[in-house]
């Protein structure tokens, strides 16, 4: 029997990168895992196969993070298919970047929809199905705490809103025995920001350890928060960023 045996988790944006690593790690710890995805159907199916290879039930549900109706439907689908819900990982995200003067209102609206609004909608819907021991874990960014170079104003703003969301959720959900926490990755080796990309060396210079994180690093912290070790951690923002915000 493993730590999360009998638990059911939803991981949004779970078809690749950090989300896929989290989904795999939760399954290895015994949880049945539902992932959402937008376009990468084949990759989502591959992650489900990995979940099943770990001996757990897996399910992939298409859901655009900017579409509240799709998110609500995904939660209900997950509960109907799996019979319960214990863990929500708000991971789906985008990375808008560019000169401040070029940012459009459409880009602002989308970033706010995908990051704080989707996380709020999902937390509100998912926690209705959770009992004591439930977990809401949101993936933020080190740029919510420190913005060392230009071009990231919109992204930083949308991710920093998750700090207030998490603290509010901790207070609202605490009486029900449900925790809410935020994990802030730094530069992490994914397709969105590869460790051998054109900006990688500059990004390493802003870390205390001089290196990128691996998606597995983020997944390990999520697992801790999802398990028994996280039962008295709530309202916290935890940096997994190789010291970027040190």
ChimeraX commands (.cxc) that place a marker at each C-alpha (Angstrom):
marker #1 position 0.00,0.00,0.00 radius 0.5
marker #1 position 1.39,3.39,-0.97 radius 0.5
marker #1 position 0.82,6.87,0.42 radius 0.5
marker #1 position -2.06,7.94,-1.82 radius 0.5
marker #1 position -3.80,4.59,-2.28 radius 0.5
marker #1 position -7.54,5.13,-2.63 radius 0.5
marker #1 position -7.17,8.80,-3.53 radius 0.5
marker #1 position -8.26,10.45,-6.77 radius 0.5
marker #1 position -6.46,13.45,-8.27 radius 0.5
marker #1 position -7.11,15.88,-11.10 radius 0.5
marker #1 position -4.06,17.45,-12.74 radius 0.5
marker #1 position -4.85,20.17,-15.26 radius 0.5
marker #1 position -2.51,20.53,-18.21 radius 0.5
marker #1 position -1.26,17.02,-17.53 radius 0.5
marker #1 position -0.26,15.96,-21.03 radius 0.5
marker #1 position 3.33,17.23,-20.89 radius 0.5
marker #1 position 6.04,18.95,-18.88 radius 0.5
marker #1 position 5.44,19.65,-15.20 radius 0.5
marker #1 position 1.83,18.45,-15.36 radius 0.5
marker #1 position 2.77,15.06,-16.80 radius 0.5
marker #1 position 5.51,14.63,-14.18 radius 0.5
marker #1 position 3.02,15.40,-11.41 radius 0.5
marker #1 position 0.45,12.97,-12.82 radius 0.5
marker #1 position 3.04,10.18,-13.01 radius 0.5
marker #1 position 4.34,10.83,-9.49 radius 0.5
marker #1 position 0.88,10.84,-7.92 radius 0.5
marker #1 position 0.07,7.57,-9.70 radius 0.5
marker #1 position 3.30,6.00,-8.48 radius 0.5
marker #1 position 2.21,6.98,-4.96 radius 0.5
marker #1 position -1.08,5.15,-5.40 radius 0.5
marker #1 position -3.56,7.74,-6.68 radius 0.5
marker #1 position -5.93,7.35,-9.60 radius 0.5
marker #1 position -5.31,10.36,-11.82 radius 0.5
marker #1 position -7.45,12.38,-14.22 radius 0.5
marker #1 position -5.56,14.79,-16.48 radius 0.5
marker #1 position -6.93,17.59,-18.63 radius 0.5
marker #1 position -5.45,18.74,-21.90 radius 0.5
marker #1 position -6.24,21.21,-24.67 radius 0.5
marker #1 position -4.76,19.99,-27.95 radius 0.5
marker #1 position -2.21,17.26,-27.22 radius 0.5
marker #1 position -4.59,14.29,-27.30 radius 0.5
marker #1 position -1.92,11.73,-28.24 radius 0.5
marker #1 position 0.40,12.91,-25.47 radius 0.5
marker #1 position -2.47,12.81,-23.01 radius 0.5
marker #1 position -3.18,9.20,-23.97 radius 0.5
marker #1 position 0.50,8.40,-23.45 radius 0.5
marker #1 position 0.42,9.83,-19.92 radius 0.5
marker #1 position -2.72,7.81,-19.16 radius 0.5
marker #1 position -0.88,4.67,-20.28 radius 0.5
marker #1 position 1.93,5.51,-17.85 radius 0.5
marker #1 position -0.59,5.99,-15.05 radius 0.5
marker #1 position -2.12,2.61,-15.86 radius 0.5
marker #1 position 1.34,1.03,-16.03 radius 0.5
marker #1 position 1.77,2.12,-12.41 radius 0.5
marker #1 position -1.30,0.05,-11.58 radius 0.5
marker #1 position -3.70,2.97,-11.24 radius 0.5
marker #1 position -6.73,4.21,-13.14 radius 0.5
marker #1 position -6.09,7.04,-15.56 radius 0.5
marker #1 position -8.36,9.30,-17.58 radius 0.5
marker #1 position -7.70,12.16,-20.01 radius 0.5
marker #1 position -10.39,14.83,-20.42 radius 0.5
marker #1 position -10.19,17.66,-22.99 radius 0.5
marker #1 position -10.76,21.02,-21.29 radius 0.5
marker #1 position -9.61,24.47,-22.37 radius 0.5
marker #1 position -8.41,26.31,-19.26 radius 0.5
marker #1 position -9.94,29.59,-20.42 radius 0.5
marker #1 position -13.40,27.99,-20.71 radius 0.5
marker #1 position -15.12,27.80,-17.29 radius 0.5
marker #1 position -17.89,25.53,-18.59 radius 0.5
marker #1 position -15.32,23.03,-19.86 radius 0.5
marker #1 position -13.53,23.07,-16.51 radius 0.5
marker #1 position -16.72,22.45,-14.58 radius 0.5
marker #1 position -17.61,19.60,-16.93 radius 0.5
marker #1 position -14.15,18.08,-16.46 radius 0.5
marker #1 position -14.55,18.03,-12.68 radius 0.5
marker #1 position -17.96,16.39,-12.90 radius 0.5
marker #1 position -16.67,13.87,-15.46 radius 0.5
marker #1 position -13.77,12.99,-13.17 radius 0.5
marker #1 position -15.98,12.47,-10.14 radius 0.5
marker #1 position -18.49,10.42,-12.14 radius 0.5
marker #1 position -15.78,8.20,-13.60 radius 0.5
marker #1 position -13.66,7.77,-10.48 radius 0.5
marker #1 position -16.28,7.95,-7.74 radius 0.5
marker #1 position -14.57,10.60,-5.62 radius 0.5
marker #1 position -12.08,13.47,-5.64 radius 0.5
marker #1 position -9.33,14.18,-3.13 radius 0.5
marker #1 position -6.62,16.22,-4.85 radius 0.5
marker #1 position -6.75,19.10,-7.33 radius 0.5
marker #1 position -3.54,20.28,-8.99 radius 0.5
marker #1 position -4.04,23.52,-10.89 radius 0.5
marker #1 position -1.17,23.26,-13.33 radius 0.5
marker #1 position -2.41,24.36,-16.78 radius 0.5
marker #1 position -0.75,27.56,-17.89 radius 0.5
marker #1 position 0.59,29.76,-20.64 radius 0.5
marker #1 position 3.67,31.97,-20.81 radius 0.5
marker #1 position 2.88,35.35,-22.39 radius 0.5
marker #1 position 6.09,37.27,-23.00 radius 0.5
marker #1 position 6.95,40.49,-24.78 radius 0.5
marker #1 position 7.49,44.25,-24.50 radius 0.5
marker #1 position 4.97,45.96,-22.24 radius 0.5
marker #1 position 3.89,48.34,-24.98 radius 0.5
marker #1 position 2.93,45.44,-27.25 radius 0.5
marker #1 position 0.66,43.58,-24.80 radius 0.5
marker #1 position -2.97,43.59,-25.96 radius 0.5
marker #1 position -6.11,43.52,-23.86 radius 0.5
marker #1 position -6.92,40.16,-25.41 radius 0.5
marker #1 position -3.63,38.78,-24.08 radius 0.5
marker #1 position -4.35,40.23,-20.64 radius 0.5
marker #1 position -7.80,38.66,-20.57 radius 0.5
marker #1 position -6.47,35.26,-21.64 radius 0.5
marker #1 position -3.65,35.19,-19.06 radius 0.5
marker #1 position -6.06,36.09,-16.27 radius 0.5
marker #1 position -8.56,33.51,-17.52 radius 0.5
marker #1 position -6.03,30.68,-17.73 radius 0.5
marker #1 position -4.24,31.38,-14.44 radius 0.5
marker #1 position -6.28,32.92,-11.58 radius 0.5
marker #1 position -9.80,32.53,-12.99 radius 0.5
marker #1 position -9.38,28.87,-13.97 radius 0.5
marker #1 position -7.75,28.07,-10.64 radius 0.5
marker #1 position -10.61,29.73,-8.76 radius 0.5
marker #1 position -13.30,28.00,-10.82 radius 0.5
marker #1 position -11.66,24.60,-10.42 radius 0.5
marker #1 position -11.06,25.00,-6.69 radius 0.5
marker #1 position -14.66,26.06,-6.13 radius 0.5
marker #1 position -16.00,23.10,-8.11 radius 0.5
marker #1 position -13.56,20.44,-6.93 radius 0.5
marker #1 position -13.74,21.15,-3.20 radius 0.5
marker #1 position -17.50,20.56,-3.23 radius 0.5
marker #1 position -16.58,16.90,-3.71 radius 0.5
marker #1 position -13.77,16.78,-1.14 radius 0.5
marker #1 position -13.88,15.86,2.50 radius 0.5
marker #1 position -11.34,16.27,5.27 radius 0.5
marker #1 position -7.89,15.58,3.93 radius 0.5
marker #1 position -8.63,17.20,0.57 radius 0.5
marker #1 position -5.84,19.08,-1.16 radius 0.5
marker #1 position -5.75,22.05,-3.55 radius 0.5
marker #1 position -2.27,22.57,-4.98 radius 0.5
marker #1 position -1.64,25.30,-7.52 radius 0.5
marker #1 position 1.44,25.75,-9.70 radius 0.5
marker #1 position 2.63,29.34,-9.72 radius 0.5
marker #1 position 5.98,30.77,-10.78 radius 0.5
marker #1 position 9.11,32.28,-9.25 radius 0.5
marker #1 position 8.28,35.32,-11.37 radius 0.5
marker #1 position 5.38,36.00,-9.01 radius 0.5
marker #1 position 7.99,36.81,-6.35 radius 0.5
marker #1 position 10.85,38.23,-8.38 radius 0.5
marker #1 position 10.98,39.55,-11.96 radius 0.5
marker #1 position 14.69,39.84,-12.84 radius 0.5
marker #1 position 14.31,40.85,-16.50 radius 0.5
marker #1 position 11.79,42.72,-18.67 radius 0.5
marker #1 position 9.02,41.29,-20.79 radius 0.5
marker #1 position 7.23,39.27,-18.11 radius 0.5
marker #1 position 4.87,41.83,-16.57 radius 0.5
marker #1 position 1.64,40.16,-17.70 radius 0.5
marker #1 position 2.81,36.67,-16.76 radius 0.5
marker #1 position 4.06,37.81,-13.34 radius 0.5
marker #1 position 0.81,39.64,-12.65 radius 0.5
marker #1 position -1.33,36.64,-13.55 radius 0.5
marker #1 position 0.78,34.27,-11.45 radius 0.5
marker #1 position 1.04,36.60,-8.44 radius 0.5
marker #1 position -2.76,36.60,-8.20 radius 0.5
marker #1 position -2.47,32.93,-7.22 radius 0.5
marker #1 position -0.83,33.95,-3.94 radius 0.5
marker #1 position -3.96,35.76,-2.78 radius 0.5
marker #1 position -6.15,32.96,-4.12 radius 0.5
marker #1 position -4.21,30.38,-2.13 radius 0.5
marker #1 position -4.29,32.33,1.12 radius 0.5
marker #1 position -8.01,32.92,0.76 radius 0.5
marker #1 position -8.68,29.27,-0.04 radius 0.5
marker #1 position -6.69,28.21,3.02 radius 0.5
marker #1 position -9.00,30.25,5.26 radius 0.5
marker #1 position -12.21,29.24,3.49 radius 0.5
marker #1 position -11.38,25.54,3.28 radius 0.5
marker #1 position -9.57,25.08,6.59 radius 0.5
marker #1 position -12.74,24.45,8.61 radius 0.5
marker #1 position -13.44,21.50,6.29 radius 0.5
marker #1 position -10.00,19.98,6.75 radius 0.5
marker #1 position -8.90,20.87,3.20 radius 0.5
marker #1 position -5.52,22.48,2.57 radius 0.5
marker #1 position -4.52,24.90,-0.19 radius 0.5
marker #1 position -0.93,25.57,-1.20 radius 0.5
marker #1 position 1.08,27.12,-4.01 radius 0.5
marker #1 position 4.27,25.77,-5.58 radius 0.5
marker #1 position 6.49,28.27,-7.40 radius 0.5
marker #1 position 8.77,26.60,-9.98 radius 0.5
marker #1 position 11.73,28.48,-11.31 radius 0.5
marker #1 position 13.31,27.79,-14.69 radius 0.5
marker #1 position 12.32,24.19,-15.39 radius 0.5
marker #1 position 13.49,21.98,-18.24 radius 0.5
marker #1 position 10.36,21.60,-20.38 radius 0.5
marker #1 position 9.46,22.18,-24.00 radius 0.5
marker #1 position 8.27,25.64,-23.05 radius 0.5
marker #1 position 11.65,26.55,-21.55 radius 0.5
marker #1 position 14.32,23.94,-22.39 radius 0.5
marker #1 position 17.54,23.81,-20.41 radius 0.5
marker #1 position 19.47,24.02,-23.69 radius 0.5
marker #1 position 17.39,26.90,-25.08 radius 0.5
marker #1 position 18.76,30.27,-26.23 radius 0.5
marker #1 position 18.04,32.00,-22.90 radius 0.5
marker #1 position 19.05,29.14,-20.63 radius 0.5
marker #1 position 22.49,30.38,-19.63 radius 0.5
marker #1 position 21.12,33.78,-18.64 radius 0.5
marker #1 position 18.39,32.15,-16.58 radius 0.5
marker #1 position 20.91,29.96,-14.78 radius 0.5
marker #1 position 22.80,33.07,-13.70 radius 0.5
marker #1 position 19.78,34.18,-11.68 radius 0.5
marker #1 position 19.71,30.97,-9.63 radius 0.5
marker #1 position 21.68,30.33,-6.47 radius 0.5
marker #1 position 22.50,26.77,-7.56 radius 0.5
marker #1 position 23.37,27.62,-11.15 radius 0.5
marker #1 position 21.03,25.09,-12.68 radius 0.5
marker #1 position 17.56,24.42,-14.03 radius 0.5
marker #1 position 14.96,22.41,-12.16 radius 0.5
marker #1 position 13.61,19.14,-13.54 radius 0.5
marker #1 position 9.82,18.58,-13.69 radius 0.5
marker #1 position 10.35,15.73,-11.22 radius 0.5
marker #1 position 11.53,18.29,-8.64 radius 0.5
marker #1 position 8.20,20.07,-8.81 radius 0.5
marker #1 position 6.31,16.77,-8.73 radius 0.5
marker #1 position 8.12,15.69,-5.57 radius 0.5
marker #1 position 7.00,18.80,-3.72 radius 0.5
marker #1 position 3.43,18.38,-4.96 radius 0.5
marker #1 position 3.46,14.79,-3.70 radius 0.5
marker #1 position 4.61,15.92,-0.26 radius 0.5
marker #1 position 1.79,18.47,-0.07 radius 0.5
marker #1 position -0.74,15.90,-1.31 radius 0.5
marker #1 position 0.30,13.29,1.25 radius 0.5
marker #1 position 0.28,12.98,4.99 radius 0.5
marker #1 position 3.37,15.17,5.27 radius 0.5
marker #1 position 1.36,18.11,3.99 radius 0.5
marker #1 position -1.54,17.85,6.42 radius 0.5
marker #1 position -0.50,20.92,8.42 radius 0.5
marker #1 position 0.77,23.01,5.52 radius 0.5
marker #1 position -1.80,25.43,4.14 radius 0.5
marker #1 position -1.78,28.93,2.69 radius 0.5
marker #1 position 1.90,28.49,1.88 radius 0.5
marker #1 position 3.91,29.50,-1.18 radius 0.5
marker #1 position 6.81,27.10,-1.66 radius 0.5
marker #1 position 9.65,27.90,-4.07 radius 0.5
marker #1 position 11.21,25.08,-6.07 radius 0.5
marker #1 position 13.44,27.34,-8.12 radius 0.5
marker #1 position 17.12,26.51,-7.51 radius 0.5
marker #1 position 17.33,29.68,-5.45 radius 0.5
marker #1 position 16.01,32.17,-8.00 radius 0.5
marker #1 position 14.09,34.01,-5.30 radius 0.5
marker #1 position 16.75,33.60,-2.60 radius 0.5
marker link #1:1,2 radius 0.2
marker link #1:2,3 radius 0.2
marker link #1:3,4 radius 0.2
marker link #1:4,5 radius 0.2
marker link #1:5,6 radius 0.2
marker link #1:6,7 radius 0.2
marker link #1:7,8 radius 0.2
marker link #1:8,9 radius 0.2
marker link #1:9,10 radius 0.2
marker link #1:10,11 radius 0.2
marker link #1:11,12 radius 0.2
marker link #1:12,13 radius 0.2
marker link #1:13,14 radius 0.2
marker link #1:14,15 radius 0.2
marker link #1:15,16 radius 0.2
marker link #1:16,17 radius 0.2
marker link #1:17,18 radius 0.2
marker link #1:18,19 radius 0.2
marker link #1:19,20 radius 0.2
marker link #1:20,21 radius 0.2
marker link #1:21,22 radius 0.2
marker link #1:22,23 radius 0.2
marker link #1:23,24 radius 0.2
marker link #1:24,25 radius 0.2
marker link #1:25,26 radius 0.2
marker link #1:26,27 radius 0.2
marker link #1:27,28 radius 0.2
marker link #1:28,29 radius 0.2
marker link #1:29,30 radius 0.2
marker link #1:30,31 radius 0.2
marker link #1:31,32 radius 0.2
marker link #1:32,33 radius 0.2
marker link #1:33,34 radius 0.2
marker link #1:34,35 radius 0.2
marker link #1:35,36 radius 0.2
marker link #1:36,37 radius 0.2
marker link #1:37,38 radius 0.2
marker link #1:38,39 radius 0.2
marker link #1:39,40 radius 0.2
marker link #1:40,41 radius 0.2
marker link #1:41,42 radius 0.2
marker link #1:42,43 radius 0.2
marker link #1:43,44 radius 0.2
marker link #1:44,45 radius 0.2
marker link #1:45,46 radius 0.2
marker link #1:46,47 radius 0.2
marker link #1:47,48 radius 0.2
marker link #1:48,49 radius 0.2
marker link #1:49,50 radius 0.2
marker link #1:50,51 radius 0.2
marker link #1:51,52 radius 0.2
marker link #1:52,53 radius 0.2
marker link #1:53,54 radius 0.2
marker link #1:54,55 radius 0.2
marker link #1:55,56 radius 0.2
marker link #1:56,57 radius 0.2
marker link #1:57,58 radius 0.2
marker link #1:58,59 radius 0.2
marker link #1:59,60 radius 0.2
marker link #1:60,61 radius 0.2
marker link #1:61,62 radius 0.2
marker link #1:62,63 radius 0.2
marker link #1:63,64 radius 0.2
marker link #1:64,65 radius 0.2
marker link #1:65,66 radius 0.2
marker link #1:66,67 radius 0.2
marker link #1:67,68 radius 0.2
marker link #1:68,69 radius 0.2
marker link #1:69,70 radius 0.2
marker link #1:70,71 radius 0.2
marker link #1:71,72 radius 0.2
marker link #1:72,73 radius 0.2
marker link #1:73,74 radius 0.2
marker link #1:74,75 radius 0.2
marker link #1:75,76 radius 0.2
marker link #1:76,77 radius 0.2
marker link #1:77,78 radius 0.2
marker link #1:78,79 radius 0.2
marker link #1:79,80 radius 0.2
marker link #1:80,81 radius 0.2
marker link #1:81,82 radius 0.2
marker link #1:82,83 radius 0.2
marker link #1:83,84 radius 0.2
marker link #1:84,85 radius 0.2
marker link #1:85,86 radius 0.2
marker link #1:86,87 radius 0.2
marker link #1:87,88 radius 0.2
marker link #1:88,89 radius 0.2
marker link #1:89,90 radius 0.2
marker link #1:90,91 radius 0.2
marker link #1:91,92 radius 0.2
marker link #1:92,93 radius 0.2
marker link #1:93,94 radius 0.2
marker link #1:94,95 radius 0.2
marker link #1:95,96 radius 0.2
marker link #1:96,97 radius 0.2
marker link #1:97,98 radius 0.2
marker link #1:98,99 radius 0.2
marker link #1:99,100 radius 0.2
marker link #1:100,101 radius 0.2
marker link #1:101,102 radius 0.2
marker link #1:102,103 radius 0.2
marker link #1:103,104 radius 0.2
marker link #1:104,105 radius 0.2
marker link #1:105,106 radius 0.2
marker link #1:106,107 radius 0.2
marker link #1:107,108 radius 0.2
marker link #1:108,109 radius 0.2
marker link #1:109,110 radius 0.2
marker link #1:110,111 radius 0.2
marker link #1:111,112 radius 0.2
marker link #1:112,113 radius 0.2
marker link #1:113,114 radius 0.2
marker link #1:114,115 radius 0.2
marker link #1:115,116 radius 0.2
marker link #1:116,117 radius 0.2
marker link #1:117,118 radius 0.2
marker link #1:118,119 radius 0.2
marker link #1:119,120 radius 0.2
marker link #1:120,121 radius 0.2
marker link #1:121,122 radius 0.2
marker link #1:122,123 radius 0.2
marker link #1:123,124 radius 0.2
marker link #1:124,125 radius 0.2
marker link #1:125,126 radius 0.2
marker link #1:126,127 radius 0.2
marker link #1:127,128 radius 0.2
marker link #1:128,129 radius 0.2
marker link #1:129,130 radius 0.2
marker link #1:130,131 radius 0.2
marker link #1:131,132 radius 0.2
marker link #1:132,133 radius 0.2
marker link #1:133,134 radius 0.2
marker link #1:134,135 radius 0.2
marker link #1:135,136 radius 0.2
marker link #1:136,137 radius 0.2
marker link #1:137,138 radius 0.2
marker link #1:138,139 radius 0.2
marker link #1:139,140 radius 0.2
marker link #1:140,141 radius 0.2
marker link #1:141,142 radius 0.2
marker link #1:142,143 radius 0.2
marker link #1:143,144 radius 0.2
marker link #1:144,145 radius 0.2
marker link #1:145,146 radius 0.2
marker link #1:146,147 radius 0.2
marker link #1:147,148 radius 0.2
marker link #1:148,149 radius 0.2
marker link #1:149,150 radius 0.2
marker link #1:150,151 radius 0.2
marker link #1:151,152 radius 0.2
marker link #1:152,153 radius 0.2
marker link #1:153,154 radius 0.2
marker link #1:154,155 radius 0.2
marker link #1:155,156 radius 0.2
marker link #1:156,157 radius 0.2
marker link #1:157,158 radius 0.2
marker link #1:158,159 radius 0.2
marker link #1:159,160 radius 0.2
marker link #1:160,161 radius 0.2
marker link #1:161,162 radius 0.2
marker link #1:162,163 radius 0.2
marker link #1:163,164 radius 0.2
marker link #1:164,165 radius 0.2
marker link #1:165,166 radius 0.2
marker link #1:166,167 radius 0.2
marker link #1:167,168 radius 0.2
marker link #1:168,169 radius 0.2
marker link #1:169,170 radius 0.2
marker link #1:170,171 radius 0.2
marker link #1:171,172 radius 0.2
marker link #1:172,173 radius 0.2
marker link #1:173,174 radius 0.2
marker link #1:174,175 radius 0.2
marker link #1:175,176 radius 0.2
marker link #1:176,177 radius 0.2
marker link #1:177,178 radius 0.2
marker link #1:178,179 radius 0.2
marker link #1:179,180 radius 0.2
marker link #1:180,181 radius 0.2
marker link #1:181,182 radius 0.2
marker link #1:182,183 radius 0.2
marker link #1:183,184 radius 0.2
marker link #1:184,185 radius 0.2
marker link #1:185,186 radius 0.2
marker link #1:186,187 radius 0.2
marker link #1:187,188 radius 0.2
marker link #1:188,189 radius 0.2
marker link #1:189,190 radius 0.2
marker link #1:190,191 radius 0.2
marker link #1:191,192 radius 0.2
marker link #1:192,193 radius 0.2
marker link #1:193,194 radius 0.2
marker link #1:194,195 radius 0.2
marker link #1:195,196 radius 0.2
marker link #1:196,197 radius 0.2
marker link #1:197,198 radius 0.2
marker link #1:198,199 radius 0.2
marker link #1:199,200 radius 0.2
marker link #1:200,201 radius 0.2
marker link #1:201,202 radius 0.2
marker link #1:202,203 radius 0.2
marker link #1:203,204 radius 0.2
marker link #1:204,205 radius 0.2
marker link #1:205,206 radius 0.2
marker link #1:206,207 radius 0.2
marker link #1:207,208 radius 0.2
marker link #1:208,209 radius 0.2
marker link #1:209,210 radius 0.2
marker link #1:210,211 radius 0.2
marker link #1:211,212 radius 0.2
marker link #1:212,213 radius 0.2
marker link #1:213,214 radius 0.2
marker link #1:214,215 radius 0.2
marker link #1:215,216 radius 0.2
marker link #1:216,217 radius 0.2
marker link #1:217,218 radius 0.2
marker link #1:218,219 radius 0.2
marker link #1:219,220 radius 0.2
marker link #1:220,221 radius 0.2
marker link #1:221,222 radius 0.2
marker link #1:222,223 radius 0.2
marker link #1:223,224 radius 0.2
marker link #1:224,225 radius 0.2
marker link #1:225,226 radius 0.2
marker link #1:226,227 radius 0.2
marker link #1:227,228 radius 0.2
marker link #1:228,229 radius 0.2
marker link #1:229,230 radius 0.2
marker link #1:230,231 radius 0.2
marker link #1:231,232 radius 0.2
marker link #1:232,233 radius 0.2
marker link #1:233,234 radius 0.2
marker link #1:234,235 radius 0.2
marker link #1:235,236 radius 0.2
marker link #1:236,237 radius 0.2
marker link #1:237,238 radius 0.2
marker link #1:238,239 radius 0.2
marker link #1:239,240 radius 0.2
marker link #1:240,241 radius 0.2
marker link #1:241,242 radius 0.2
marker link #1:242,243 radius 0.2
marker link #1:243,244 radius 0.2
marker link #1:244,245 radius 0.2
marker link #1:245,246 radius 0.2
view
